[in-house]
Amino acid sequence: MPVITLTTEWRPDDIYNGIIKGKLCSLCPGAVIIDNACNIPPFNISHASFIIRNTFENYPLGTIHIICVHTEAHKGEDHLVIKARDHFFIGTDNGIFNLILNSDPDEIIRLEHDSASNELDIFARAAADLYSGKKPEQLGTPLSKISERLPLRATIDKEVIIGSIIFIDSYGNAISNITREIFSRIFGDKPFRILIQSNKNYTDHVSQKYSDVPVGELLARFNSLDLLEISINGADVSELLSLEVGSAVRVDLIEKTASANRLF
């Protein structure tokens, strides 16, 4: 039996939660409906795509993922059903599907609906049709491509990696777009220094866990997503260092660090 997940920009007490869950319960009696994430910053598809990209494959194959983030379809955008990696995604073609998958979907279907229908009606009906066993092509018109939006990637310049914070978790840990693979490929066993936001905040060591350093000390570690994470043991690093999405993270050889302040 398929699972239906919801990723939304609504507060937990928002009326829209009850509306879409009520519609789904009426259209799909007995369905398992899970809040994958809520309270996404309004219209922030980068934030939403990061969460969905790193969570959807933990659900059973055939799961239906409804994305209620920046749902209004502007000119040139459509409401779509996407099939990829044996999962289904329902949302608006505003670039979020490309950010989630970073690859071509197996199927792209433009949902057919009348002009009086709102997004919650459209998404709930599409989820119900998929839940009942209908094929994506039965829900609308096949398309050949989705809108593209390029993810923010770390850049490499010789023996320097310049990245940025792309997500702040509930503990205030700052997750960067620097991957373990890139870090290992550029530095290997070479001495390095990781600078966060300014030359005053740095570490020259990658920890395995938070308790590897004393309470209150800055650390860097590769998290379960294999992304470089900046933290302070026992504290909120984003608050203490005024970090936010877009804050700079730079990694370079220790002997080259002296000239790094020109970039911060």
C-alpha positions in Angstrom: 0.0 0.0 0.0 1.6 3.3 -1.0 2.5 6.0 1.5 1.7 9.6 0.9 4.1 12.3 2.2 3.6 16.0 2.6 6.3 18.6 2.4 4.8 22.0 3.0 5.5 25.6 3.9 2.6 25.6 6.4 2.8 25.9 10.2 1.6 22.8 12.1 -1.5 24.7 13.2 -2.3 26.1 9.7 -5.7 25.4 8.2 -4.3 24.0 5.0 -2.9 20.9 6.8 -6.5 19.9 7.7 -7.8 20.7 4.3 -5.4 18.5 2.3 -5.3 15.7 4.9 -9.1 15.7 5.0 -9.3 15.5 1.2 -6.8 12.7 1.1 -8.6 10.8 3.9 -11.9 11.1 1.9 -10.3 10.2 -1.4 -7.9 7.5 -0.1 -9.5 5.8 2.9 -6.9 3.9 4.9 -3.9 5.7 3.3 -0.8 6.3 5.4 -0.3 10.1 5.3 3.0 11.3 6.7 4.3 14.9 7.4 7.8 14.7 5.8 8.5 18.3 6.7 6.4 21.4 7.4 7.1 25.1 8.1 9.4 25.4 5.2 10.3 29.1 4.7 7.6 30.4 2.3 8.4 30.1 -1.4 11.9 28.7 -0.5 12.2 25.8 -3.0 15.9 25.5 -2.4 15.2 24.7 1.3 12.4 22.3 0.4 14.3 20.5 -2.3 17.2 19.9 0.1 14.9 18.2 2.5 13.1 16.1 -0.1 16.2 15.1 -1.9 17.7 13.8 1.3 14.6 12.0 2.7 12.5 10.6 -0.1 14.5 7.4 -0.7 14.0 6.4 2.9 10.3 5.8 2.1 9.1 2.6 0.4 9.2 2.4 -3.3 5.9 3.7 -4.8 5.6 6.4 -2.2 3.7 9.5 -3.4 5.3 12.8 -2.4 3.1 15.9 -2.4 5.1 19.1 -2.4 3.1 22.2 -1.3 5.9 24.8 -1.5 5.4 27.8 -3.9 2.5 25.9 -5.5 0.9 28.6 -7.5 1.7 28.0 -11.2 3.0 31.2 -12.9 3.2 31.7 -16.6 5.0 28.8 -18.3 4.7 26.5 -15.2 2.4 23.5 -14.8 1.3 21.2 -12.1 3.0 17.9 -12.6 3.3 14.3 -11.6 6.9 13.1 -11.8 8.0 9.5 -11.7 11.6 8.9 -10.8 13.5 6.2 -9.0 10.2 4.3 -8.3 8.8 7.3 -6.4 6.1 9.7 -7.5 6.3 13.5 -6.9 3.4 15.9 -7.2 4.0 19.7 -7.3 4.5 22.8 -9.4 7.1 22.9 -12.2 9.0 25.8 -10.7 12.5 24.2 -10.8 12.0 22.1 -7.6 11.9 18.8 -9.3 15.2 19.4 -11.0 16.8 20.4 -7.6 15.4 17.2 -6.0 16.5 14.8 -8.6 19.4 16.4 -10.4 18.6 14.0 -13.2 16.0 13.3 -15.8 12.7 11.8 -14.5 11.3 8.6 -15.9 8.0 10.2 -16.6 6.7 13.8 -16.7 2.9 14.3 -16.8 1.1 17.7 -16.8 -2.0 17.3 -14.7 -5.3 18.1 -16.4 -7.8 20.1 -14.3 -10.4 22.8 -14.7 -9.7 26.4 -14.1 -11.8 26.4 -10.9 -9.6 23.9 -9.1 -7.0 25.1 -6.6 -3.7 23.4 -5.9 -4.9 21.4 -3.0 -7.7 19.9 -5.0 -5.4 19.1 -7.9 -2.6 17.6 -5.8 -5.0 15.5 -3.6 -6.9 14.2 -6.6 -3.6 13.2 -8.4 -2.4 11.5 -5.3 -5.7 9.6 -4.9 -5.5 8.5 -8.6 -2.0 7.2 -8.1 -2.9 5.6 -4.8 -5.8 3.7 -6.5 -3.4 2.2 -9.0 -3.7 4.5 -12.0 -0.6 5.1 -14.2 0.8 8.6 -14.4 0.0 8.8 -18.1 -3.7 8.4 -17.2 -3.6 11.6 -15.2 -2.7 14.1 -18.0 -0.4 14.9 -20.8 3.1 13.6 -21.1 5.9 16.2 -21.3 9.5 15.8 -22.4 11.3 18.0 -19.9 10.9 19.9 -16.6 12.0 23.4 -15.7 15.7 23.6 -14.6 17.2 25.4 -11.7 20.8 24.9 -11.0 21.8 23.9 -7.5 24.4 26.0 -5.6 27.6 24.0 -5.8 31.0 24.4 -4.2 33.7 25.7 -6.5 37.3 24.5 -6.8 40.3 26.6 -7.7 43.5 24.6 -7.7 43.9 23.6 -4.0 41.1 25.7 -2.7 37.4 24.8 -2.2 35.0 27.7 -1.8 31.6 26.6 -0.6 28.6 28.0 1.3 26.1 27.1 3.9 23.0 25.6 2.3 21.0 24.4 5.4 20.7 25.1 9.1 19.3 22.2 11.1 17.2 22.3 14.3 20.3 22.4 16.5 21.9 25.3 14.6 24.4 23.1 12.9 25.4 24.7 9.5 25.5 22.2 6.6 27.6 23.2 3.6 27.6 22.2 0.0 31.2 20.8 0.2 31.0 17.0 -0.2 33.3 14.4 1.3 34.3 13.3 -2.2 35.4 16.8 -3.3 37.2 17.4 0.0 39.1 14.1 -0.2 39.9 14.5 -3.9 41.4 18.0 -3.4 43.2 17.5 -0.1 43.7 13.8 0.7 46.4 13.8 3.4 47.5 17.4 2.9 47.2 19.9 5.7 44.2 22.1 5.4 42.3 24.8 7.3 38.5 25.2 7.2 37.5 28.9 7.5 33.9 29.8 8.3 32.7 33.3 7.4 35.9 35.0 8.4 39.6 34.2 9.2 38.7 34.3 12.9 36.7 31.2 12.8 38.5 28.1 11.6 39.5 24.5 12.3 42.3 22.4 10.8 40.7 19.1 11.7 37.7 17.0 10.6 36.0 15.3 13.6 34.0 12.1 13.6 31.5 13.2 16.2 30.6 16.2 18.2 32.1 14.9 21.4 35.6 14.7 19.8 36.1 18.3 20.9 35.5 20.0 24.2 32.1 21.6 24.9 31.9 25.0 23.3 34.6 24.3 20.7 34.1 24.7 16.9 34.3 21.6 14.9 33.8 20.4 11.3 32.5 16.9 10.4 31.0 15.0 7.5 27.4 14.2 8.4 25.2 11.3 7.3 24.7 13.1 4.0 28.5 13.2 3.4 28.3 17.0 3.5 30.8 19.1 5.5 28.9 20.4 8.6 30.1 23.2 10.8 29.1 22.9 14.5 29.9 23.9 18.1 29.8 21.1 20.6 26.8 21.8 22.8 25.8 25.1 21.2 24.1 26.7 18.3 26.9 27.6 15.8 24.5 29.6 13.5 23.6 31.9 16.4 27.0 32.3 17.9 28.8 33.0 14.6 25.8 34.7 12.9 25.7 32.0 10.1 22.9 31.7 7.7 22.2 30.1 4.3 24.7 31.6 1.9 27.5 32.2 4.5 30.9 31.4 3.2 33.0 28.3 3.9 36.5 28.0 2.5 39.0 25.2 2.7 42.6 25.6 1.6 46.1 24.5 2.3 47.4 25.8 5.6 50.4 27.6 3.9 47.9 29.4 1.6 45.6 30.5 4.3 47.4 33.8 5.0 46.0 35.3 1.8 42.5 34.0 2.3 41.2 37.2 4.1 40.8 38.9 0.7 37.8 36.6 0.1 36.0 37.3 3.4 
